[in-house]
Amino acid sequence: MTDDQIVLYHRPELAEDARRYEAWCQLVSISAAPAVSQPALYLDHRGMWLCAPGYTQPYQPADAEIQRRANSRVPTDLVRACGVQLEGRCVLDACAGFGSDGLLLAQRGAKVSLVERQRLIWIMLAERARHIANAETICAEAMQVLDDHDRHAGSWDVVLLDPMFPPTNKRALPNRGLQHLRELTAPFEPEQEDLLPLLAQSRQRCTGRVVLKRRLKDSVLARPDFQIKAKSVRFDVYAGLA
């Protein structure tokens, strides 16, 4: 889908809230989430939802899981990879998607810039992050943000790279959120060889750690300084060169 095709349905009493996104969306007042033939958005009192063809219920990523992970006494593997002491650190989440990882780091005290290039996903992300003071969202290409010294004159303490994993031949489907991300981003996802320049530029703009999230059995993109392995994914950690 293209950005100019986004329809944002909203409850009638939330018309003012919906106008935050009228520059990118056709706004339609409606009392309940509709059935759709193209991906669309729906805003009600519980937040922004994704309406997708073939699904009877709209989708919204769960904030409760972020809170649970953020409040855990045991740091998650992601937090360990980024550095446990995140308070006040500047973090770039360069492939943010719905923002679950970047917003977790924000909840741990980091100042996080979440970058998402697909406009519909970015709108969901922007609404999700709107009340988190130390999180900003940017709709742009990751490389564009890394190259933009006018927007961010300094360097980041941490850059997180979490590109969509390529599909596998396994019959089991990923969770619904990942299914939606795959469907929405399929035309835009970089090839594996395109990740090398992104990794290289991330290191040039980072003073601390560049963290690349991969499937556990994926090949190594470039030799990392160290790895943290979880049950199904791993974090390849590279020293920043800035």
BELNOR-V961325 format. One record per residue. N is the residue number from 1. SS is DSSP state (H for helix, E for strand, - for the rest). PHI is phi in radians with two decimals (999 if undefined). Layout:
BEGIN
N,SS,PHI + N,SS,PHI
END
This chain:
BEGIN
1,-,999 + 2,-,-1.90 + 3,H,-1.05 + 4,H,-1.33 + 5,H,-1.76 + 6,-,-1.27 + 7,E,-1.95 + 8,E,-1.93 + 9,E,-1.44 + 10,E,-2.63 + 11,-,-1.06 + 12,H,-0.95 + 13,H,-1.33 + 14,H,-1.87 + 15,H,-1.04 + 16,H,-1.14 + 17,H,-1.13 + 18,H,-1.14 + 19,H,-1.16 + 20,H,-1.02 + 21,H,-2.01 + 22,-,-1.21 + 23,-,-1.16 + 24,-,-2.08 + 25,-,-2.30 + 26,E,-1.53 + 27,E,-1.62 + 28,E,-2.32 + 29,E,-1.39 + 30,-,-2.77 + 31,-,-1.55 + 32,-,-2.64 + 33,-,-1.07 + 34,-,-1.59 + 35,-,-1.33 + 36,-,-2.30 + 37,-,-1.80 + 38,-,-2.33 + 39,-,-0.95 + 40,E,-2.57 + 41,E,-2.06 + 42,E,-2.44 + 43,E,-1.94 + 44,E,-2.31 + 45,-,-1.20 + 46,-,-1.66 + 47,E,2.07 + 48,E,-1.64 + 49,E,-2.17 + 50,E,-1.72 + 51,E,-1.77 + 52,-,-2.16 + 53,-,-1.04 + 54,-,1.54 + 55,-,-2.02 + 56,-,-1.40 + 57,-,-2.03 + 58,-,-1.22 + 59,E,-2.08 + 60,-,-2.50 + 61,-,-1.13 + 62,-,-1.54 + 63,H,-1.29 + 64,H,-1.06 + 65,H,-1.18 + 66,H,-1.09 + 67,H,-1.08 + 68,H,-1.08 + 69,H,-1.19 + 70,H,-1.18 + 71,H,-1.54 + 72,-,-1.14 + 73,-,-1.22 + 74,-,-1.66 + 75,-,-1.03 + 76,-,-1.20 + 77,H,-1.04 + 78,H,-1.07 + 79,H,-1.10 + 80,H,-1.08 + 81,H,-1.14 + 82,H,-1.41 + 83,-,1.91 + 84,-,-1.07 + 85,-,-1.49 + 86,-,-1.81 + 87,-,-0.96 + 88,-,1.38 + 89,-,-1.28 + 90,E,-1.59 + 91,E,-2.12 + 92,E,-1.90 + 93,E,-1.64 + 94,-,-1.40 + 95,-,-2.33 + 96,-,-1.24 + 97,-,1.05 + 98,-,-1.40 + 99,-,1.59 + 100,H,-1.06 + 101,H,-1.31 + 102,H,-1.09 + 103,H,-1.25 + 104,H,-1.08 + 105,H,-1.13 + 106,H,-1.13 + 107,H,-1.15 + 108,-,-1.53 + 109,-,1.84 + 110,-,-1.33 + 111,E,-1.64 + 112,E,-1.97 + 113,E,-1.80 + 114,E,-1.81 + 115,E,-1.89 + 116,-,-2.47 + 117,-,-1.57 + 118,-,-1.46 + 119,H,-1.02 + 120,H,-1.09 + 121,H,-1.12 + 122,H,-1.06 + 123,H,-1.10 + 124,H,-1.05 + 125,H,-1.14 + 126,H,-1.06 + 127,H,-1.18 + 128,H,-1.16 + 129,H,-1.64 + 130,-,-1.04 + 131,-,-1.74 + 132,-,-1.80 + 133,-,-1.08 + 134,-,-1.71 + 135,E,-2.26 + 136,E,-2.12 + 137,E,-2.07 + 138,E,-2.32 + 139,-,-1.70 + 140,-,-2.96 + 141,-,-1.28 + 142,H,-1.02 + 143,H,-1.11 + 144,H,-1.07 + 145,H,-1.17 + 146,H,-1.11 + 147,H,-1.48 + 148,-,-1.54 + 149,-,-1.27 + 150,-,-1.20 + 151,-,-1.29 + 152,-,-2.36 + 153,-,-1.17 + 154,-,-1.64 + 155,-,-2.11 + 156,E,-1.64 + 157,E,-1.31 + 158,E,-2.46 + 159,E,-2.09 + 160,E,-1.82 + 161,E,-2.01 + 162,-,-2.34 + 163,-,-1.19 + 164,-,-1.04 + 165,-,-1.15 + 166,-,-1.14 + 167,-,-1.13 + 168,-,-2.05 + 169,-,-1.56 + 170,-,-1.17 + 171,-,-1.31 + 172,-,-1.16 + 173,-,-1.46 + 174,-,-1.20 + 175,-,-1.08 + 176,H,-1.07 + 177,H,-1.05 + 178,H,-1.19 + 179,H,-1.04 + 180,H,-1.12 + 181,H,-1.05 + 182,H,-1.10 + 183,H,-1.13 + 184,H,-1.41 + 185,H,-1.84 + 186,-,-0.86 + 187,-,-1.25 + 188,-,-1.90 + 189,-,-1.17 + 190,-,-1.26 + 191,-,-1.22 + 192,H,-1.01 + 193,H,-1.17 + 194,H,-1.31 + 195,H,-1.30 + 196,H,-1.08 + 197,H,-1.08 + 198,H,-1.13 + 199,H,-1.10 + 200,H,-1.09 + 201,H,-1.19 + 202,H,-1.05 + 203,H,-1.15 + 204,H,-1.18 + 205,-,-1.81 + 206,E,-2.12 + 207,E,-1.63 + 208,E,-1.99 + 209,E,-2.18 + 210,E,-1.81 + 211,E,-1.98 + 212,E,-1.87 + 213,E,-1.57 + 214,E,-2.38 + 215,E,-1.13 + 216,-,-1.00 + 217,-,-1.71 + 218,-,-1.14 + 219,-,-1.15 + 220,-,-1.37 + 221,-,-1.22 + 222,-,-2.65 + 223,-,-1.08 + 224,-,-1.44 + 225,-,-1.28 + 226,E,-2.82 + 227,E,-2.27 + 228,E,-2.12 + 229,E,-1.88 + 230,-,-1.90 + 231,-,-1.17 + 232,-,-2.20 + 233,E,-2.27 + 234,E,-2.43 + 235,E,-2.05 + 236,E,-1.54 + 237,E,-1.95 + 238,E,-2.12 + 239,E,-1.28 + 240,-,-1.21 + 241,-,-2.01 + 242,-,-1.26
END
